[in-house]
Amino acid sequence: MTTYTDTLVIGAGAAGLFAALRAAEHGSVTVLEAGADAGNPLPDWALYDYALPEDYYHRYLDLDTGQVMPQGRGLGGGSTVNSAAALRGQPWCYDSWGVAGWGWADVLPALKAIESDQQYAGRAYHGDAGLIPVTRLAPGPLDEAVFGWCRTAGYPGIEDHNAPGALGHAMWTTNRRDGGRWGTWAGVVPAARAAGVAIRPDTTAVRLVFDGTRCTGAEVTATGTAGPGPSRGEATEVIRAGRVIVCAGAYGSPELLLRSGIGPEPVLAALGITPVSVLAGVGANVQDHPWCLLNVDVTDAALIEGRPVSGALLRYELADPDAEHVEAEIFPWQLRPYDRASPPTRVAFTAALMAPRSRGTFTLTPAGRELRTGLLADGADAAHMVSIVRETAALIDDLAKDGLVTVPDGAWWQIADDAALAVACRRVAGTYNHHSGTCRLGDPGDERTVVAPDLTVLGTAGLTVADSSVLPVIPRANTNLISMAIGYRAGSGL
Ligand SMILES: Cc1cc2nc3c(=O)[nH]c(=O)nc-3n(C[C@H](O)[C@H](O)[C@H](O)COP(=O)(O)OP(=O)(O)OC[C@H]3O[C@@H](n4cnc5c(N)ncnc54)[C@H](O)[C@@H]3O)c2cc1C
């Protein structure tokens, strides 16, 4: 069977649904989603739960750490399974890319357009009419105690973490309505349907179709018949399209390009795939924010129960003679919403490095996917993590002194020697779930570049990639809002 649409969007996640909505202003749009549509109105779990049914995740094994890395699957993609932290990053994140059309002044209009800020809509840098409500929750007792320590330690109080250049302590900015996570499934799907977008859940793009180097559509199949890895089963339908926007996420997008003949020559040769465009950068440049969790117990569950996540957040910069704006985050969250077996008092104090230098790789081999995240591989990253962990431990010790938390004997971070603590940090480091960079945006003359500043895949026509995979350097922020903004820009032709 063959059908035609003016714009085919592959992946209905954070970026894809905004891309589809915007593209509908210019013609017919079909958006494919490998995962499910669990209904309208959304089930409560889609808004309030943090451990979703297994079908709502893609799982990727990180060969570096042995950890399994989740990615969202189903309408909304990562924005449906995430914790609704809504940070934009700093102006210097975007300006330092040096990519024409992607500086802070270029990206800000899209960040404003997607949001409806609930407290500061009147500010020049905020939007008041977007589909994603961004708010700050009322602090609970533990948040107030964290703010108290921040003041004593000399960190400034701020009102809005999304104000350009803001550093200091305040409540998290979070995309919620009535306390529930409000991602693109909740926020954009109704508008996309009203605009005439054809949304096709349970449908996987197997490979892209080309006429020479012009992308003319995709071969697709019902998701249940698509296996993992390079072959992905047989296509049952071809969707022809005037243009194709790939929004399949940090690993879904490079995987689809590789299966379609776009990638490093040796990888395509090993897969036996005829090249359409040889691009060394596909799957390279994997980035994520590493975090280390310092788990303690509050002495009274009431300290955290009213506000288990999206609470206090401290952001500050570390001194580094070789790099500017080495940003760190420290924040607490309750483990129980993510792990029902966890005691109601268990709180993870998170030490996160927001400007990592480490890079990883993602590729396909005839045997399947190979992911190496490279978390904390760079020595400077490990040294910075030691510093952030020590600061987090100082906060915890102060809370313990005040009788608010108890610290386990022999906790992993209680190591005096910096080199030994760096080893421990590498052992416990995990993902902040901000995978990105695998189809990097940049100067077409740079051999690492996959997509040009207009998001066109180099060496092709009619094909763009627009999602977290195009981020050339990960911003100092959670990646949901910027992924939405990238989709928004792509759908409207930038
Ligand atoms: C557990 C978790 C927690 C997170 N917490 C936060 C947070 O609190 N705040 C924040 O800002 N960010 C968070 N993130 C990150 C954020 O959600 C992602 O960066 C963002 O969703 C990326 O958007 P995207 O459009 O690139 O990809 P996604 O949102 O992942 O969307 C990609 C979509 O494409 C689909 N797809 C893939 N391959 C195909 C194919 N071949 N055919 C059809 N469909 C396909 C996938 O099923 C998926 O739905 C979290 C992520 C995870 C996984």
The ligand as an SDF file (V2000), in Angstrom:
LIG
                    3D

 53 58  0  0  0  0  0  0  0  0999 V2000
   13.0870    8.6830   32.0090 C   0  0  0  0  0  0  0  0  0  0  0  0
   13.3650   10.0500   31.4220 C   0  0  0  0  0  0  0  0  0  0  0  0
   13.2730   11.1700   32.2430 C   0  0  0  0  0  0  0  0  0  0  0  0
   13.5270   12.4450   31.7190 C   0  0  0  0  0  0  0  0  0  0  0  0
   13.3440   13.5470   32.5090 N   0  0  0  0  0  0  0  0  0  0  0  0
   13.3770   14.7910   31.9300 C   0  0  0  0  0  0  0  0  0  0  0  0
   12.9320   15.9440   32.6400 C   0  0  0  0  0  0  0  0  0  0  0  0
   12.4280   15.8600   33.7620 O   0  0  0  0  0  0  0  0  0  0  0  0
   13.0320   17.1400   32.0030 N   0  0  0  0  0  0  0  0  0  0  0  0
   13.5410   17.2700   30.7390 C   0  0  0  0  0  0  0  0  0  0  0  0
   13.6420   18.3880   30.2280 O   0  0  0  0  0  0  0  0  0  0  0  0
   13.9400   16.1820   30.0540 N   0  0  0  0  0  0  0  0  0  0  0  0
   13.8290   14.9550   30.5950 C   0  0  0  0  0  0  0  0  0  0  0  0
   14.1300   13.8530   29.8590 N   0  0  0  0  0  0  0  0  0  0  0  0
   14.6510   14.0640   28.5000 C   0  0  0  0  0  0  0  0  0  0  0  0
   13.6000   14.5170   27.5040 C   0  0  0  0  0  0  0  0  0  0  0  0
   12.3600   13.8910   27.7470 O   0  0  0  0  0  0  0  0  0  0  0  0
   14.1150   14.2050   26.1010 C   0  0  0  0  0  0  0  0  0  0  0  0
   15.3160   14.9260   25.9060 O   0  0  0  0  0  0  0  0  0  0  0  0
   13.1390   14.5850   25.0180 C   0  0  0  0  0  0  0  0  0  0  0  0
   11.9490   13.8440   25.1400 O   0  0  0  0  0  0  0  0  0  0  0  0
   13.7790   14.3250   23.6660 C   0  0  0  0  0  0  0  0  0  0  0  0
   12.8590   14.6570   22.6750 O   0  0  0  0  0  0  0  0  0  0  0  0
   12.9940   14.0300   21.2310 P   0  0  0  0  0  0  0  0  0  0  0  0
   11.8820   14.5910   20.4300 O   0  0  0  0  0  0  0  0  0  0  0  0
   14.3840   14.1730   20.7720 O   0  0  0  0  0  0  0  0  0  0  0  0
   12.7840   12.4570   21.4380 O   0  0  0  0  0  0  0  0  0  0  0  0
   11.6060   11.6700   22.1330 P   0  0  0  0  0  0  0  0  0  0  0  0
   10.7830   12.5620   22.9660 O   0  0  0  0  0  0  0  0  0  0  0  0
   12.2410   10.4920   22.7710 O   0  0  0  0  0  0  0  0  0  0  0  0
   10.6920   11.1930   20.9140 O   0  0  0  0  0  0  0  0  0  0  0  0
   11.1300   10.2770   19.9340 C   0  0  0  0  0  0  0  0  0  0  0  0
    9.9270    9.4470   19.5310 C   0  0  0  0  0  0  0  0  0  0  0  0
   10.2160    8.7610   18.3050 O   0  0  0  0  0  0  0  0  0  0  0  0
    9.6770    7.4510   18.3690 C   0  0  0  0  0  0  0  0  0  0  0  0
   10.4330    6.6240   17.4150 N   0  0  0  0  0  0  0  0  0  0  0  0
   11.7290    6.2240   17.5040 C   0  0  0  0  0  0  0  0  0  0  0  0
   12.0800    5.5210   16.4100 N   0  0  0  0  0  0  0  0  0  0  0  0
   10.9850    5.4830   15.6070 C   0  0  0  0  0  0  0  0  0  0  0  0
   10.7210    4.9010   14.3300 C   0  0  0  0  0  0  0  0  0  0  0  0
   11.6870    4.2470   13.6390 N   0  0  0  0  0  0  0  0  0  0  0  0
    9.4690    5.0140   13.8050 N   0  0  0  0  0  0  0  0  0  0  0  0
    8.4870    5.6810   14.4850 C   0  0  0  0  0  0  0  0  0  0  0  0
    8.6940    6.2640   15.7060 N   0  0  0  0  0  0  0  0  0  0  0  0
    9.9290    6.1740   16.2490 C   0  0  0  0  0  0  0  0  0  0  0  0
    9.8750    7.0560   19.8140 C   0  0  0  0  0  0  0  0  0  0  0  0
    9.0240    5.9990   20.1800 O   0  0  0  0  0  0  0  0  0  0  0  0
    9.5810    8.3640   20.5500 C   0  0  0  0  0  0  0  0  0  0  0  0
    8.2190    8.4870   20.9240 O   0  0  0  0  0  0  0  0  0  0  0  0
   13.8870   12.5820   30.3490 C   0  0  0  0  0  0  0  0  0  0  0  0
   13.9660   11.4520   29.5270 C   0  0  0  0  0  0  0  0  0  0  0  0
   13.6930   10.1920   30.0460 C   0  0  0  0  0  0  0  0  0  0  0  0
   13.7800    8.9980   29.1480 C   0  0  0  0  0  0  0  0  0  0  0  0
  1  2  1  0
  2  3  1  0
  2 52  2  0
  3  4  2  0
  4  5  1  0
  4 50  1  0
  5  6  2  0
  6  7  1  0
  6 13  1  0
  7  8  2  0
  7  9  1  0
  9 10  1  0
 10 11  2  0
 10 12  1  0
 12 13  2  0
 13 14  1  0
 14 15  1  0
 14 50  1  0
 15 16  1  0
 16 17  1  0
 16 18  1  0
 18 19  1  0
 18 20  1  0
 20 21  1  0
 20 22  1  0
 22 23  1  0
 23 24  1  0
 24 25  2  0
 24 26  1  0
 24 27  1  0
 27 28  1  0
 28 29  2  0
 28 30  1  0
 28 31  1  0
 31 32  1  0
 32 33  1  0
 33 34  1  0
 33 48  1  0
 34 35  1  0
 35 36  1  0
 35 46  1  0
 36 37  1  0
 36 45  1  0
 37 38  2  0
 38 39  1  0
 39 40  1  0
 39 45  2  0
 40 41  1  0
 40 42  2  0
 42 43  1  0
 43 44  2  0
 44 45  1  0
 46 47  1  0
 46 48  1  0
 48 49  1  0
 50 51  2  0
 51 52  1  0
 52 53  1  0
M  END
$$$$
